[in-house]
Amino acid sequence: MPICRGCDNEVDRLVSVKVDGKAKKLCEDCADRAREEAEVAEQSESVVQGMMGFKGRR
């Protein structure tokens, strides 16, 4: 059985997710959490850039 690298539990199958530009194989629960964290980080970065008046590309 494969082992999730996020929670170290044995799972039926792993899902490949890109986190910080790197592909990781995680269980579905950890993959969902990683996606949510990435979305929150992107939104908060956008808000901070808006407050600072940043108009360039990332």
C-alpha positions as CSV (number, residue, x, y, z in Angstrom):
1,M,0.0,0.0,0.0
2,P,1.3,3.5,-0.8
3,I,2.1,5.9,2.0
4,C,1.1,9.6,2.0
5,R,4.0,11.9,2.5
6,G,1.8,14.5,4.2
7,C,0.3,12.4,7.0
8,D,2.4,9.2,6.8
9,N,-0.7,7.0,6.6
10,E,-1.2,4.0,4.3
11,V,-3.8,4.9,1.6
12,D,-5.5,3.2,-1.3
13,R,-4.2,5.6,-3.9
14,L,-2.1,8.8,-4.1
15,V,-2.9,12.0,-6.0
16,S,-0.2,14.1,-7.6
17,V,-0.4,17.8,-6.6
18,K,1.9,20.7,-7.3
19,V,2.9,22.6,-4.2
20,D,5.3,25.5,-4.5
21,G,6.2,24.4,-8.0
22,K,7.0,20.8,-6.9
23,A,4.9,17.8,-7.6
24,K,4.0,15.8,-4.4
25,K,2.1,12.6,-4.1
26,L,-0.4,12.9,-1.3
27,C,-3.7,11.3,-0.2
28,E,-6.9,13.1,-1.2
29,D,-7.4,14.8,2.2
30,C,-3.8,16.2,2.2
31,A,-4.1,17.2,-1.4
32,D,-7.3,19.2,-0.7
33,R,-5.6,20.9,2.3
34,A,-2.5,21.7,0.1
35,R,-4.7,23.2,-2.6
36,E,-6.6,25.3,-0.1
37,E,-3.4,26.6,1.5
38,A,-2.0,27.6,-1.9
39,E,-5.2,29.5,-2.7
40,V,-5.2,31.3,0.6
41,A,-1.5,32.2,0.1
42,E,-2.1,33.5,-3.4
43,Q,-5.1,35.6,-2.3
44,S,-3.2,37.1,0.6
45,E,-0.3,37.9,-1.6
46,S,-2.7,39.6,-4.0
47,V,-4.1,41.7,-1.2
48,V,-0.7,42.8,0.1
49,Q,0.4,43.7,-3.4
50,G,-2.7,45.8,-3.9
51,M,-2.1,47.6,-0.6
52,M,1.5,48.3,-1.6
53,G,0.5,49.5,-5.1
54,F,2.4,46.8,-6.9
55,K,1.5,46.8,-10.6
56,G,4.0,44.5,-12.2
57,R,4.0,40.8,-12.9
58,R,4.7,38.1,-10.5
